[in-house]
């Protein structure tokens, strides 16, 4: 599923609504942790494309086509299968995404730190004359244990740079 994004900050809200409607169509409730996290990631990546490139972009969602995840299995049973949701934002800028170190009073500069903290995986790759930034969330019936406590508490490393989520 693809949505064309104009280089206008108002497009961020439209992108969130579009993503919510796609999730609802699959029976994923707006208050489900997967939906809340995915919508925040849509906001961050679309905002980055709109603000930092000033060019049109494409938002792509690859969603599971099946029913919601099964309930948590009893202790000792095999874990429930997970399904991966992939979000991509492609833009016409060939400039690589650069994580920034935002000060405590800064009103921006934490987008990629949030993506790193919330997504199970993320990265970017050249695409045509531009690039695609992607992230993936694994939908399973058990909450993630490793990433959530680190958000806002421990620093996350990006190659040679260090960031703290506030």
N, C-alpha and C positions, 0 to 999 in steps of 0.2 A: 504494500500500500504506500502510495506516495502523495505528498502534498507540496505544491509549489509555494515558496515563501518569497514575498516581495521584500526589498530592503527597507522595511518600515518597522519601528518598534512595536506598533500595534499588532503586527503579525504574530508576536509571541503568544498573546492571548488566544488568537485563532488557532495556532498550532496546538496549544493545550486542549482546547475544546475538541479539536479534530481527534487527537489521541484518546481523550476520554470516551468519545463516541465509539471509536474502534474497539476499545477495551470493553465497553458496555455490551457491544454486539457479540462479544465472546463470553459474556456472563461474568466478567471480572468487575466487581463492584468498585465504585470510586473510592470507598474507604478501605479497600484491601491494601495492605502494605505494598504489594507489587505496583498497584495503580498509582498510589501516592508517590512512590519513588520514581516511577517512570515519568510522571507528569513533571516532577521537579527536574529530572534530567532533560526532558524536552525543553523546558524553560531555559535551562543553562546553555544547552548547545545551540538552540535557535537564537537566543540573545547574542551569543558569541558571534554567530554568523552575520546577524543583522548589524551589530554594533562595530565589529572589527573589520568587516569586508565592505559593507555598503553596497553589496551586490545581491542579486537573487540567489536563493538556495533551494535545495530539495530536502524535505524531511521524509525519511523512509522508516516504516515500522514493519518488522517481520514478527508476526504474532503466531502463537500456537493455534491450530484450528480445532483442537479437541475440547473436551469438557474441562471444568476446573480440576485442580489437583486433588487427588484422593486425600482422605483424612490421615492424620498422623498414625503410623502403625504402632502396635503395642511394643513395649520394651523388649529388646532381643530380636525383633523381626527385622527383615530387610527394610532399609529406608525407602520412603516413597519416591517414585521417579520424579525427576524435575523436567521442566520444559523451559527452553531459553527464549527470551524476548530480546530482539535486537533493534536498536535505535541507531539511525545514521542521519547525519546532516552533511550534505555535500554542497560546497560552494565553489565559486569560480576563482577564488584566490589561491595561489600556489604557496602562500606564506604558511609555514608550519605553525601549529598551535604552540604557544609558549606559556607554560605555567608561570604565574607571577607571584611574587611575595607581597601580599597585601598587609599593610599596617593595621593596627587595631581600629583606627578611626576611618579607614578607607571604606567607601561605599561599593567598591567593586574589586575585581581581581581574585575572587575565590572560586570562580566557576569550575575550572579544571580540578581544583582541590576537592570540590564537592563531587564531581564526577568520579574521581579516583576513590573517594570514600564510600560512595553509594553503589557504584556498579561492581559487578563481579569481575568484569574485564572491560578494558577500553583501549583505544588506540586511534591511529589515523593512518591514512595511506593516500598517495597521489591518486587523483581521478581525473583523467583528461587533462585540461589546462589548470585544474584546481585541485581540491582535496576532499576527502570524506573523513569525518570524525565519527567514530562509532563507539557504542557501549552495549554491553549485554547484561541482562538480569536473569538469573535462574529462578524460575517459579517452582517452589516446592512447598510442601506442607509444613516443613520445619523452618523456624527462623534462622537466619544467618547468625553465627556466633562470633566470627572473627572481625568483621568490618564495623559493625555498629558501635561497639564500645570505643573504638579508636576515634570515631568522629568527634571532633571538638575537644579531645583530650590529649591524644598523642600526635606528634608531627608525622606527616606523610612525606616520604622522600621522592623526589622527581629527579632522577639522574644526579646532577651535581647541585641541585637546588633543594632547599628545605622550606616547607610550608607548614603553617599551623592553621587548622580550621577553628574559627572562633565561634 
